[in-house]
Amino acid sequence: MDNDVLTIIVSRAVVNKLVFFTAAMIIFPIFTFFVVQYLFNNNAILSGGIAAGVANVVLIGYIVAAFLEPTDDSVDENGETKKDR
């Protein structure tokens, strides 16, 4: 594939959003695990459960952000969009 075609297919905003949520999925649960470990005297079950909950919140946030992202209308050979048909 040509670099121009790849740039058109995947916009910079989509890549930035993916990188942000990937970093959040790695950093937030680990940070939460160790903070809860520190606060509740090494309770691994509680720490792991809350960290899993934080991972789920990040995942749900990504899904919501993906659904709220604007989509481009695809155009066929006649110049009509799907909404025009």
C-alpha positions as CSV (number, residue, x, y, z in Angstrom):
1,M,0.0,0.0,0.0
2,D,1.0,3.5,-0.6
3,N,1.6,5.8,2.3
4,D,-1.0,8.3,1.0
5,V,-3.6,5.6,0.9
6,L,-2.8,4.4,4.4
7,T,-3.0,8.0,5.7
8,I,-6.5,8.3,4.1
9,I,-7.7,5.0,5.6
10,V,-6.5,5.6,9.2
11,S,-6.7,9.2,10.4
12,R,-4.3,10.7,12.9
13,A,-7.2,11.2,15.4
14,V,-8.0,7.5,15.4
15,V,-4.3,6.5,15.9
16,N,-4.0,9.0,18.8
17,K,-7.1,7.6,20.4
18,L,-5.9,4.1,20.1
19,V,-2.5,5.0,21.6
20,F,-4.1,6.8,24.5
21,F,-6.4,4.0,25.4
22,T,-3.6,1.4,25.0
23,A,-1.4,3.3,27.4
24,A,-4.4,3.8,29.8
25,M,-5.1,0.1,29.7
26,I,-1.6,-0.7,30.8
27,I,-0.9,2.1,33.2
28,F,-4.2,2.7,35.1
29,P,-4.9,-0.9,36.3
30,I,-1.2,-1.4,37.4
31,F,-1.2,2.0,39.2
32,T,-4.5,1.2,40.8
33,F,-3.3,-2.2,42.0
34,F,-0.3,-0.8,43.8
35,V,-2.1,2.2,45.3
36,V,-4.8,-0.1,46.7
37,Q,-2.2,-2.5,47.9
38,Y,-0.5,0.3,49.8
39,L,-3.7,1.7,51.2
40,F,-5.3,-1.6,52.4
41,N,-2.2,-3.4,53.8
42,N,-1.4,-5.8,51.0
43,N,-4.9,-7.1,50.3
44,A,-4.2,-8.8,46.9
45,I,-7.8,-9.9,46.3
46,L,-9.2,-6.4,46.8
47,S,-6.4,-4.8,44.8
48,G,-6.8,-7.2,41.9
49,G,-10.5,-6.8,41.8
50,I,-10.4,-3.0,41.8
51,A,-7.6,-3.1,39.1
52,A,-9.8,-5.3,37.0
53,G,-12.7,-2.9,37.5
54,V,-10.5,0.0,36.3
55,A,-9.4,-2.0,33.2
56,N,-13.1,-2.5,32.4
57,V,-13.8,1.2,32.8
58,V,-11.0,2.0,30.4
59,L,-12.3,-0.6,27.9
60,I,-15.9,0.8,28.2
61,G,-14.5,4.3,27.7
62,Y,-12.7,3.2,24.5
63,I,-15.9,1.6,23.2
64,V,-18.0,4.7,23.9
65,A,-15.3,6.9,22.3
66,A,-15.3,4.7,19.2
67,F,-19.1,4.9,18.8
68,L,-19.1,8.7,19.2
69,E,-16.4,9.1,16.6
70,P,-17.8,10.7,13.4
71,T,-17.9,8.4,10.3
72,D,-17.3,9.4,6.7
73,D,-20.0,8.6,4.2
74,S,-18.7,6.3,1.6
75,V,-19.3,7.5,-2.0
76,D,-20.0,5.1,-4.9
77,E,-19.0,5.5,-8.6
78,N,-22.0,7.8,-9.3
79,G,-21.0,10.2,-6.6
80,E,-23.9,9.3,-4.3
81,T,-23.5,8.7,-0.6
82,K,-25.3,5.9,1.2
83,K,-27.7,8.5,2.7
84,D,-28.6,9.8,-0.8
85,R,-29.8,6.3,-2.0
